[in-house]
Amino acid sequence: MHEPARFLDLHILHPVTAANLNRDADNDPKTLSYGNATRALVSPQAWKRPIRLNVEQELGEHAVRTRMVPPLVALKLQEAQWPEDLAAYASAQIVLSAKKDGLKHNANEAYRTQAMLYLPTGVIDDLVTLCEKHRTDLEEALAAHTPKKKISPVLPTKDLATHLTSRTASINLFGRMLAELPAGHVEAAVQMAPAFSVHRSDPQPDFFTAVEDLPMGGDRGSAHLETAFLTTSLFYRFATINITDLQHNLGASTPTETLTHLVELFVRHFILSMPGGKKTSTAPHTLPDLVHYTVRDRRSVSYGAAFEQPVKAAPQGGYTIPARQAMTDYATTVSRLLGTRHLIAHGHTSTTNKPIKPLGTHHISFDDLAAACATAATTTRVGQP
């Protein structure tokens, strides 16, 4: 009998000063309508990327999304003094030998793949090594090839598939869609919701000019006039980690300590990472006001519905205090509706440094919270306190 899936839910209230963290097609801040009110929006992709890069940086284990694997292999082979035609032929084999009928590619663009591949950065060097190992086979195949004939596969499919489906910790966290190589598909353990402002937040115009420092002929005034739009927001951010799926992605033999460490890293960087949109002209490097976690079995629960009715500012101004109360009230409602049978652990920390009883254990810092929720999510079993 399988144990129920384990989820770590993360809820954040995050005030952000004037910013354009995530732009639409017109370079304006993204918005959505929720509860019949315009809200500021940040797509999950915009927040996932800095989280992923920070996790990879801390682990010293990097991955890339690219269509350029064959051209990069050809370039490295040429740098290793391979003849240009042999390097090109070898790089074509990356897509042609990967599976029956090959990966979809564009032969007129140095055999770059149609789909973006999500791979550990070291795979490029691994593929170069594979080509070097089979150089004699490649030379013979190139010599026998006639221009109008279809190129036959030369490199070993199994070895190629092993390299093209290899993983990093971030691939195990965020998943990978690779329909052409089913063994390369990785179900995402992390699900992340769009961040949205808990209150009405219309984009606000910011008119600016750029001065001509070297005017000609007595010209005066500005060389450039423009209006940018910014938003100010208290965001609700939500993500959940399917701990069971993450453990499956890592492999049954992975030590619990490794799983716990990876979850803790994700939590810390989910709390602290910021999208980079317009950062040089807005510097919106704020910290969350409130971080709350729950560890549940069977399903995760978002608190986004707590803010379907836009939060109204407190009499003295500001949305933070009423938003904290709205989230606390909703957490209480969830506990009433679901009970605590499948609630393994919950806790919080905030800028007030005051315990909020309905949100569980009070932690004094982000690091303490990250360590505690990662441990609870990965080591506490059903029925344990």
Secondary structure as GFF3:
##gff-version 3
##sequence-region A 1 385
A	DSSP	beta_strand	6	19	.	.	.	ID=ss1
A	DSSP	beta_strand	31	34	.	.	.	ID=ss2
A	DSSP	beta_strand	37	42	.	.	.	ID=ss3
A	DSSP	alpha_helix	44	59	.	.	.	ID=ss4
A	DSSP	beta_strand	63	66	.	.	.	ID=ss5
A	DSSP	alpha_helix	69	79	.	.	.	ID=ss6
A	DSSP	alpha_helix	84	96	.	.	.	ID=ss7
A	DSSP	beta_strand	105	106	.	.	.	ID=ss8
A	DSSP	three_ten_helix	107	109	.	.	.	ID=ss9
A	DSSP	beta_strand	112	113	.	.	.	ID=ss10
A	DSSP	beta_strand	117	120	.	.	.	ID=ss11
A	DSSP	alpha_helix	123	133	.	.	.	ID=ss12
A	DSSP	alpha_helix	135	144	.	.	.	ID=ss13
A	DSSP	alpha_helix	157	164	.	.	.	ID=ss14
A	DSSP	alpha_helix	169	174	.	.	.	ID=ss15
A	DSSP	three_ten_helix	182	184	.	.	.	ID=ss16
A	DSSP	beta_strand	190	192	.	.	.	ID=ss17
A	DSSP	beta_strand	195	197	.	.	.	ID=ss18
A	DSSP	beta_strand	204	211	.	.	.	ID=ss19
A	DSSP	beta_strand	222	242	.	.	.	ID=ss20
A	DSSP	alpha_helix	243	250	.	.	.	ID=ss21
A	DSSP	alpha_helix	256	272	.	.	.	ID=ss22
A	DSSP	alpha_helix	279	282	.	.	.	ID=ss23
A	DSSP	beta_strand	290	297	.	.	.	ID=ss24
A	DSSP	three_ten_helix	304	307	.	.	.	ID=ss25
A	DSSP	alpha_helix	320	338	.	.	.	ID=ss26
A	DSSP	beta_strand	343	350	.	.	.	ID=ss27
A	DSSP	three_ten_helix	357	359	.	.	.	ID=ss28
A	DSSP	beta_strand	361	362	.	.	.	ID=ss29
A	DSSP	alpha_helix	366	379	.	.	.	ID=ss30
###
